[in-house]
Amino acid sequence: MIKVGIIGAGRMGITHYSIINSNPNIEIVAVADPSALTTVILEKYLKILTFKDYKKMLQKVKLDALLVCTPPFLNVEILEEAAKLGLHVFCEKPFTLKPNDAKMLADLFESKNLVNQIGYVNRFNDVFIKVKELIDANVIGKLIRFKTEMYSRTITQPDDGAGWRSTHANGGGALYEMGTHSIDLINYILGKPDKVTGSVLTNVYSKHVEDIVSTTLVYDNGLAGTLYVNWSDDSYRKPTNKIEFFGEEGKILADQHGFKIYLKKENKELSYRVGWNTFYITDIFKTVPFYVRGNEFTSQLYHFVDSIEKNKKSTMCSFRDGYNTLSIVEDIFNDSNKK
Amino acid sequence: MEVFDKIVFGDNQFFGINHMSQEKAQQLAEQFYDINNIYSVYESAFKAGVNGIMLNSNERAIDICNHFRSNPDKYGHINWYPSIPYPHKYVNLIAEKGVLPAINSILFKENSAKGILGMMAQGGAAIITKDVISMMKMLVDMEMKMFKGLNVKVVFLQNIVTDLILGFGIKEIFQEYCKHIKKKYNATPGLITQNMPELRSKLIEWGIEEVVICSSFNKIGYLMSPDLQSYIDAAKANDSSKYQLWAMSTLASGAIPPKEAYGFINNQNIQTVVFGASSSKHIEQTVSLIDLK
């Protein structure tokens, strides 16, 4: 039985608790969160040990693994402590704010052979996994251009500039919150871009942080693409990631729910015809043992448990991957500050 | 337990929800931008013989409820099956403010009560423990306001809430929810879930009976955890005097042709089908294909 502790019982902490609790090979033994609502409920109804201060939890409770669901500006200290204690860690994105910290933590966990995973959940979406397979198999030929986009209606009114998400120092803004998803998806499918250029960050409603991000991502081999992230787009009911790839032999359009592939020539092996081929999530989904918020949320946590059990060296989304995303984030900030 | 309509008309199509495709969802959102288009689809459903409506408590549902309430002679016979809450209201607020302030702002705004933060300031954590249950009841009552005066038969908890609490395994919240729905609304408690076999076995273990369990149920196992076979087995073993099983997503958002879909569904031990459609042709076709045992 893997003994799990959770730090941070906000929205993600609560969701992850509910999902991972369904895994027969784990036992949640303790939760740390400074606010009383969740911890009091957990204590009363489930007899879980709860702590206001995570340090006390780590001192007093013997754990094997940790879910870290705290705001990213708190994570460096927490993760260093976890590594010291030899705990395997699943950490919510974007993991840290500075790439230097992320690199240090990736080195640290790798050197200690500890399982480390970041919550870029799109890597576990059945559509995006399929698209990566198709790109890897060169189905649309040599890639020339791509797009990566994310939309949501997270901030659609002027904000008061309070709240932990409203400054960059706290990890707020559309780039840390959502842009990281779009960047990670490209890193996952194509590898890390070599250069960032033409970055524009725009405030619409937020006082201190950007609501819209645009930039161009360039690879040394000539492949290039645009990133466009907007968390103030009221027309989207749910957060949506979109990607598009244009290659010499065709193109692929995808979101979380399905993909379309356009081919210049028939692909007999895959039974794709010339022109458009459309597939929905209902054609390619894999069921999960327990569903709370989408299959990918369950898959990513079961992957974490599985990696611990099988003593796997790396995960589908490691701290190293988290570092790669944050280094692009820093490049975008720097690029947008250039006059 | 009480027996309900065999066919209930759902609402996803009206609110731009399609689990398979965001493009289809957008098209639907456009089609039903004018609320009169929603009413005319309901009329087609009534014409096809449908007498039950499942409706989620989102902002547009307020107008829909008002419309049907304002004409009791014409619509008084309709059975209502509300589902609460409208999750995205909470999701966006929580994303913006955090869990506690989000709940607080909702309770405070609508009840002009002190809200949860006031409760905390007064009595700290001890008050919350005692009042988690009454806080939940307050939230339920708020969501239920719009359905007042309608003939409410079953009140469903949305799957995101059901499955979250199921994952935690907190018996008391389910117990108290069921009690509250029976007592205050004189209705049957309902739970929507994407984990029907697990929920059913937990309810049995906890001794919570006379509940309607509504879940995706389709031939390809879409949105059915842990898998299709477990659903078929759980339905087969089910005693419908204790738990009624309702099926939704029977077409898996259009992935299964209707004939094939209901050929499968009609052979399962299911009491009610919830379906949505946006044209009278599809409504009539579906109604004619549903033939539960």
Chai-1 contact restraints between the chains, C-beta under 6 A:
chainA,res_idxA,chainB,res_idxB,connection_type,confidence,min_distance_angstrom,max_distance_angstrom,comment,restraint_id
A,G10,B,V99,contact,1.0,0.0,6.0,A-B,restraint_1
A,R11,B,I94,contact,1.0,0.0,6.0,A-B,restraint_2
A,S18,B,L164,contact,1.0,0.0,6.0,A-B,restraint_3
A,S18,B,G167,contact,1.0,0.0,6.0,A-B,restraint_4
A,S18,B,F168,contact,1.0,0.0,6.0,A-B,restraint_5
A,I19,B,G167,contact,1.0,0.0,6.0,A-B,restraint_6
A,N21,B,G167,contact,1.0,0.0,6.0,A-B,restraint_7
A,S22,B,G167,contact,1.0,0.0,6.0,A-B,restraint_8
A,S35,B,L100,contact,1.0,0.0,6.0,A-B,restraint_9
A,A36,B,A125,contact,1.0,0.0,6.0,A-B,restraint_10
A,A36,B,I128,contact,1.0,0.0,6.0,A-B,restraint_11
A,L37,B,L100,contact,1.0,0.0,6.0,A-B,restraint_12
A,V40,B,A125,contact,1.0,0.0,6.0,A-B,restraint_13
A,V40,B,I128,contact,1.0,0.0,6.0,A-B,restraint_14
A,V40,B,T129,contact,1.0,0.0,6.0,A-B,restraint_15
A,I41,B,V132,contact,1.0,0.0,6.0,A-B,restraint_16
A,K44,B,T129,contact,1.0,0.0,6.0,A-B,restraint_17
A,Y45,B,I170,contact,1.0,0.0,6.0,A-B,restraint_18
A,Y45,B,E172,contact,1.0,0.0,6.0,A-B,restraint_19
A,T154,B,A95,contact,1.0,0.0,6.0,A-B,restraint_20
A,R237,B,G16,contact,1.0,0.0,6.0,A-B,restraint_21
A,D255,B,Q22,contact,1.0,0.0,6.0,A-B,restraint_22
A,H257,B,S21,contact,1.0,0.0,6.0,A-B,restraint_23
A,H257,B,Q22,contact,1.0,0.0,6.0,A-B,restraint_24
A,G258,B,S21,contact,1.0,0.0,6.0,A-B,restraint_25
A,Y280,B,M20,contact,1.0,0.0,6.0,A-B,restraint_26
A,Y280,B,S21,contact,1.0,0.0,6.0,A-B,restraint_27
A,T282,B,M20,contact,1.0,0.0,6.0,A-B,restraint_28
A,T282,B,Y222,contact,1.0,0.0,6.0,A-B,restraint_29
A,T282,B,A252,contact,1.0,0.0,6.0,A-B,restraint_30
A,T282,B,A255,contact,1.0,0.0,6.0,A-B,restraint_31
A,T287,B,G221,contact,1.0,0.0,6.0,A-B,restraint_32
A,T287,B,S225,contact,1.0,0.0,6.0,A-B,restraint_33
A,T287,B,D227,contact,1.0,0.0,6.0,A-B,restraint_34
A,V288,B,S225,contact,1.0,0.0,6.0,A-B,restraint_35
A,P289,B,P226,contact,1.0,0.0,6.0,A-B,restraint_36
A,F290,B,N195,contact,1.0,0.0,6.0,A-B,restraint_37
A,F290,B,S225,contact,1.0,0.0,6.0,A-B,restraint_38
A,Y291,B,Q194,contact,1.0,0.0,6.0,A-B,restraint_39
A,Y291,B,N195,contact,1.0,0.0,6.0,A-B,restraint_40
A,Y291,B,S225,contact,1.0,0.0,6.0,A-B,restraint_41
A,V292,B,D163,contact,1.0,0.0,6.0,A-B,restraint_42
A,V292,B,L164,contact,1.0,0.0,6.0,A-B,restraint_43
A,V292,B,G167,contact,1.0,0.0,6.0,A-B,restraint_44
